[in-house]
Amino acid sequence: MAVVRDLRVLLRFQGFRRLLAVRLLSQSADGVYQVALAAYVVFSPEKQTSAAAVASAMAVLLLPYSLVGPFAGVLLDRWRRRQVLLFGSLLRALLASATALLILSPAPDWLFYVSALCVTAVNRFVLSGLSAALPRVVDTDRLVIANSLSPTAGTLAAIAGGGLAFVVRLVADSDAAVVLAGAGLYLCAALASLSMARELLGPERPLARERIGTAVTSTARDLAAGVRHLAAPQRREAAWALVAMSLMRFCYGALLVMLLMLCRYALTSTADDGLALLGLALGVSGAGFFAAAVVTPWTAGRFGPGRWIVVCAGAAALLEPALGLPFATAPLLAAAFVLGLTTQGAKIATDTIVQSSVEDGFRGRIFSVYDVLFNVSFVGAAAVAALMLPPDGRSVPLVITIAVTYAAVAVAMARFGRQ
């Protein structure tokens, strides 16, 4: 396979191998930690979880990516990236250990959320550092391949980490043990970063550096300029694709909250059974994401990226209510696969449209805006679901609302394509 061949070529670069090892350990730890949070918030037997609590947890996990992400580069261009990976991983190991202690103690929930918020905020710096360091460990000719394979490998590592978390939770019957497993992986990521020289990952030190406050203000102005660039008529397709993807991400987030509540209350009789069912559903959805990575290059090449978004949104509009309204296990697992396939397929197509239609000098800023939209829409979906869902998660109005939203995306993108 071409993917295996490309990866074999990249692994010949010693720096890339070591950077990839840090990424895999770091993102597998992220998967463990995030599942631990979900297990504690949603599936603790002593807790009567509500959709509002789920929405709060999602906000804690995702809002730091949105708020910190665009400004992470300001500091990453001032600090040695190897040191960011080292001390960021050590700090996350320490904070995750503190989270485990909070789970074991009668501490208030807000303190638990603050701890989780700090871990995910540091994550943004580490992930940005991993991406910024790639050009330092591969040559220019292979940079595109590295940018494709490295984040994909990290996503798979996060899914594997989530699977490990489910195993630890079911064996140890302790959310704190799962968090400590994540802390151990963060520590391993820190140790792996020590295999690289301090100067290997850059950045090159400029002779003069502007003050941090000035740099942050400049970043905000750059983001505003990126939005204005995107609003130009010749880049209307990219703007439409971003709006479509944000709405589809909104739908996926709302349905995920519903799935969490169904697994906890409606479809299983115990918290452990609900956690196992959620793990199965997320694994099936992950298979849909993988299938999208396989089929989208061919389908988007044949139909065009914009039409492929129409196909994905239209398929979700038809299949989501058919599979979701029975509120039964087997149809919901099928829906998880379909939504994983259609959501990731549309995202790949959106990435392609943005990369091909936005000028190179604005591309980084547009993707920063994209990142904010992607995560804020997910958190907004959780908030809407919290308002609409009953305690057991069975909500016909929410399923219908999501189907209508998918249909609206398909119709709007199809009309734009004809124009």
C-alpha positions in Angstrom: 0.0 0.0 0.0 1.1 3.6 -0.7 0.6 4.6 2.9 2.9 1.9 4.2 5.5 2.7 1.6 5.4 6.4 2.5 5.6 5.7 6.2 8.6 3.4 5.7 10.4 6.2 3.8 9.7 8.7 6.6 10.9 6.3 9.3 14.4 6.4 7.8 14.7 9.9 9.3 15.9 9.5 12.9 14.4 12.9 14.0 11.0 12.0 12.5 11.0 8.6 14.3 11.7 10.2 17.7 9.2 13.0 17.1 6.6 10.5 16.1 7.2 8.5 19.2 6.5 11.6 21.3 3.3 12.2 19.4 2.1 8.6 19.7 2.7 8.5 23.5 1.3 12.0 24.0 -1.9 11.5 22.1 -2.5 8.0 23.5 -2.3 9.6 26.9 -4.8 12.2 25.7 -7.2 9.3 24.7 -6.8 7.7 28.1 -7.3 11.0 30.0 -10.4 12.0 28.0 -12.1 8.6 28.5 -11.3 8.8 32.2 -13.0 12.2 32.3 -16.1 10.8 30.5 -16.2 7.7 32.8 -16.0 9.9 35.9 -18.5 12.5 34.8 -21.0 10.2 33.0 -20.5 6.6 34.3 -19.7 6.8 38.0 -22.4 4.7 39.7 -22.7 7.3 42.6 -23.4 10.1 40.1 -26.8 10.9 38.6 -25.4 12.4 35.4 -27.3 14.9 33.4 -26.8 16.2 29.8 -25.8 19.5 31.3 -22.9 17.8 33.1 -21.8 16.2 29.8 -21.9 19.6 28.1 -19.8 21.1 30.9 -17.2 18.3 30.5 -17.1 18.9 26.7 -16.6 22.6 27.2 -13.6 21.8 29.5 -12.1 19.5 27.0 -12.5 21.6 23.9 -12.7 25.3 24.7 -9.0 25.6 25.5 -8.2 24.4 22.0 -10.4 27.2 20.7 -9.2 30.0 22.9 -5.5 29.1 23.3 -4.9 27.6 19.9 -4.5 30.7 17.7 -2.1 32.3 20.2 0.0 29.2 21.0 2.4 30.0 18.1 3.3 33.4 19.7 5.1 31.5 22.6 6.1 28.5 20.5 8.2 30.8 18.3 10.0 32.0 21.5 10.7 28.7 23.3 12.7 25.7 22.3 10.2 23.3 20.9 12.0 20.3 22.4 11.6 22.0 25.8 7.9 22.6 25.2 7.4 18.9 24.5 9.5 17.9 27.6 8.1 20.3 30.2 4.6 20.3 28.7 4.5 16.5 29.1 5.9 16.6 32.6 3.3 19.3 33.5 0.5 17.2 32.1 1.7 14.2 34.1 1.7 16.2 37.3 -1.7 17.8 36.6 -3.2 14.4 35.6 -1.9 13.0 38.9 -3.7 15.9 40.7 -6.9 15.0 38.8 -6.6 11.4 40.2 -6.3 12.7 43.7 -9.3 14.9 43.2 -11.3 11.9 42.1 -10.4 10.0 45.2 -11.1 13.0 47.5 -14.4 14.7 48.3 -13.3 17.8 46.4 -15.9 20.0 44.7 -16.6 19.4 41.1 -15.4 22.8 40.0 -11.9 22.0 41.2 -11.9 18.8 39.2 -12.9 20.7 36.1 -10.2 23.3 36.7 -7.6 20.5 36.8 -8.9 19.0 33.6 -9.0 22.4 32.0 -5.3 22.9 32.7 -4.4 19.6 31.2 -6.2 20.3 27.9 -4.8 23.8 27.8 -1.3 22.5 27.9 -2.2 19.9 25.2 -2.7 22.7 22.7 0.9 23.8 23.1 2.3 20.3 22.8 0.2 19.5 19.7 1.1 22.8 18.1 4.8 22.2 18.9 4.7 18.7 17.3 3.3 20.2 14.1 5.7 23.2 14.1 8.6 20.8 14.5 7.9 18.6 11.6 9.8 20.7 9.0 12.9 20.3 11.2 13.0 16.5 11.0 12.0 15.7 7.3 13.1 17.2 4.0 10.9 19.6 2.0 10.0 16.9 -0.6 8.4 14.7 2.1 6.8 17.4 4.3 3.3 17.0 2.7 3.4 13.2 3.4 4.6 13.8 6.9 1.9 16.3 7.5 -0.7 13.7 6.4 0.6 10.6 8.1 1.8 12.1 11.5 -1.5 13.6 12.6 -3.4 10.5 11.4 -1.1 8.2 13.4 -1.7 10.5 16.4 -5.5 10.2 16.0 -5.2 6.4 15.9 -3.0 6.5 19.0 -5.6 8.5 20.8 -8.3 5.9 19.8 -6.0 3.2 21.1 -5.4 5.1 24.3 -9.2 5.3 24.7 -9.4 1.5 24.3 -6.7 1.1 26.9 -8.6 3.3 29.2 -11.8 1.2 28.9 -9.8 -1.9 29.7 -8.1 -0.3 32.8 -11.5 1.0 34.0 -13.2 -2.4 33.6 -10.4 -4.3 35.3 -9.5 -1.8 38.1 -13.0 -0.4 38.6 -11.4 2.9 39.4 -11.5 6.2 37.4 -8.5 7.4 39.3 -6.5 4.4 38.1 -7.3 5.3 34.5 -6.2 8.9 35.0 -2.9 7.6 36.6 -2.4 5.4 33.5 -2.7 8.5 31.4 -0.2 10.3 33.7 2.2 7.5 33.2 2.0 7.8 29.4 2.5 11.6 29.7 5.7 10.8 31.6 6.8 8.4 28.9 6.3 11.1 26.3 8.5 13.5 28.3 11.2 10.8 28.5 10.9 10.2 24.8 11.5 13.9 24.1 14.8 13.6 25.8 16.1 11.4 22.9 16.2 14.6 20.8 18.8 17.3 21.0 17.7 20.5 22.7 18.2 22.5 19.5 16.9 19.9 17.0 13.3 21.2 16.7 14.1 24.9 16.7 13.1 27.6 16.4 16.0 29.6 15.1 16.5 32.6 17.4 15.7 35.9 15.7 18.0 38.8 16.5 15.1 41.0 17.8 11.8 39.8 19.2 8.7 41.9 19.8 7.1 42.0 23.2 4.6 39.2 24.0 1.7 41.7 24.4 2.5 43.1 21.0 2.7 39.6 19.5 -0.7 38.6 20.9 -2.3 41.8 19.6 -0.7 41.2 16.2 -2.0 37.6 16.2 -5.6 38.9 16.8 -5.2 41.3 13.9 -3.9 38.5 11.7 -6.9 36.4 12.5 -9.3 39.2 11.6 -7.4 39.7 8.3 -7.8 36.0 7.7 -11.6 36.3 8.1 -11.7 39.2 5.7 -9.6 37.2 3.2 -12.1 34.4 3.5 -15.0 36.7 2.8 -13.8 37.7 -0.6 -16.0 36.5 -3.5 -13.3 34.4 -5.1 -13.0 32.3 -1.9 -16.7 31.9 -1.4 -16.4 28.1 -1.8 -14.0 27.8 1.1 -16.3 30.0 3.3 -19.3 27.8 2.4 -17.4 24.6 3.1 -16.3 25.9 6.5 -19.9 26.8 7.4 -21.1 23.4 6.2 -18.4 21.6 8.2 -19.2 23.6 11.3 -22.8 22.6 11.1 -22.0 18.9 10.5 -19.7 19.0 13.5 -22.5 20.6 15.5 -24.7 17.6 14.5 -22.1 15.1 15.5 -21.6 16.7 18.9 -25.3 16.8 19.7 -25.7 13.1 18.7 -22.6 12.2 20.8 -24.2 13.7 23.9 -27.4 11.8 23.2 -25.4 8.6 22.8 -23.7 9.1 26.1 -27.0 9.5 27.9 -28.6 6.5 26.1 -25.6 4.3 27.0 -25.8 5.4 30.6 -29.5 5.1 31.2 -31.7 3.8 28.4 -29.8 0.9 26.8 -28.0 -0.6 29.7 -28.8 -1.4 33.3 -25.4 -0.7 35.0 -22.8 2.0 34.6 -20.1 -0.6 33.7 -22.3 -2.0 30.9 -23.0 1.5 29.7 -19.3 2.3 29.6 -18.6 -0.9 27.6 -21.3 0.0 25.1 -20.0 3.5 24.7 -16.5 2.1 24.1 -18.0 -0.2 21.4 -19.9 2.7 19.8 -16.8 5.0 19.7 -14.8 2.2 18.2 -17.4 1.7 15.5 -17.4 5.5 14.8 -13.6 5.4 14.7 -13.9 2.7 12.0 -16.2 5.1 10.1 -13.4 7.8 10.3 -10.9 5.3 9.0 -13.3 4.3 6.1 -13.6 8.0 5.2 -9.8 8.3 5.0 -9.8 5.3 2.5 -12.8 6.3 0.3 -12.7 10.1 0.3 -9.6 10.5 -2.0 -11.4 8.5 -4.7 -14.9 9.9 -4.2 -13.8 13.5 -3.8 -11.6 13.2 -6.9 -14.5 11.7 -8.9 -17.3 14.1 -7.8 -15.3 17.1 -6.5 -14.9 18.0 -2.9 -18.0 20.2 -2.8 -20.2 17.5 -4.2 -18.8 15.0 -1.8 -19.8 17.2 1.1 -23.3 17.2 -0.4 -23.3 13.4 -0.5 -22.1 13.1 3.1 -24.6 15.5 4.4 -27.4 14.0 2.4 -26.6 10.5 3.5 -26.5 11.6 7.1 -29.9 13.4 6.7 -31.5 10.2 5.4 -29.8 7.6 7.6 -29.6 9.4 10.9 -33.3 9.4 11.7 -33.8 5.9 10.3 -31.2 4.5 12.5 -31.6 6.8 15.5 -35.3 6.9 16.1 -35.7 3.3 17.2 -33.3 4.1 20.1 -32.0 0.5 20.0 -28.4 -0.7 20.3 -27.8 -2.3 16.8 -29.3 0.7 14.8 -27.3 3.2 16.9 -24.1 1.3 16.3 -24.8 1.5 12.6 -25.6 5.2 12.9 -22.2 5.7 14.7 -20.4 4.2 11.8 -22.3 6.3 9.2 -21.8 9.5 11.1 -18.1 8.8 11.6 -17.8 8.2 7.8 -19.8 11.2 6.7 -18.3 13.7 9.3 -14.7 12.8 8.5 -15.4 12.5 4.8 -16.8 16.1 4.8 -13.9 17.3 6.9 -11.3 15.9 4.5 -13.1 17.5 1.6 -13.3 20.8 3.5 -9.6 20.7 4.2 -8.9 20.2 0.5 -11.2 23.1 -0.5 -9.5 25.5 2.0 -6.0 24.4 1.0 -6.6 24.8 -2.7 -8.6 28.1 -2.7 -6.9 30.2 0.1 -3.7 32.0 -0.7 -0.6 30.5 1.0 0.1 33.6 3.1 -3.3 33.4 4.7 -3.6 29.6 5.0 -2.3 29.3 8.5 -4.7 32.0 9.8 -7.7 30.4 8.0 -6.9 27.0 9.6 -6.7 28.8 13.0 -10.2 30.1 12.4 -11.3 26.7 11.2 -10.0 25.1 14.4 -12.0 27.6 16.5 -15.2 27.0 14.5 -14.7 23.2 14.7 -14.5 23.1 18.5 -16.9 25.9 19.3 -19.6 24.3 17.2 -19.0 21.0 19.1 -19.4 22.7 22.5 -22.5 24.6 21.3 -24.0 21.3 20.2 -23.5 19.9 23.7 -25.2 22.9 25.2 -28.2 22.6 22.8 -28.5 18.9 23.5 -28.4 19.6 27.2 -31.5 21.7 26.8 -33.4 19.2 24.6 -32.5 15.8 26.1 -34.7 14.1 28.7 -32.8 12.3 31.5 -32.7 9.0 29.7 -31.5 10.5 26.4 -34.5 9.5 24.2 -35.3 12.7 22.3 -37.3 12.5 19.0 -37.2 16.3 18.6 -33.3 16.3 18.7 -33.0 13.5 16.2 -35.4 15.3 13.8 -33.6 18.7 14.3 -30.3 17.1 13.5 -31.7 15.4 10.4 -33.1 18.8 9.2 -29.8 20.5 9.8 -28.0 17.8 7.7 -30.5 18.2 4.9 -30.1 22.0 5.0 -26.4 21.6 4.6 -26.8 19.3 1.6 -29.3 21.6 -0.1 -27.2 24.7 0.5 -24.0 23.2 -0.8 -25.8 21.7 -3.8 -27.3 25.1 -4.7 -23.9 26.7 -4.3 -22.3 24.1 -6.5 -24.9 24.8 -9.3 -24.1 28.5 -9.1 
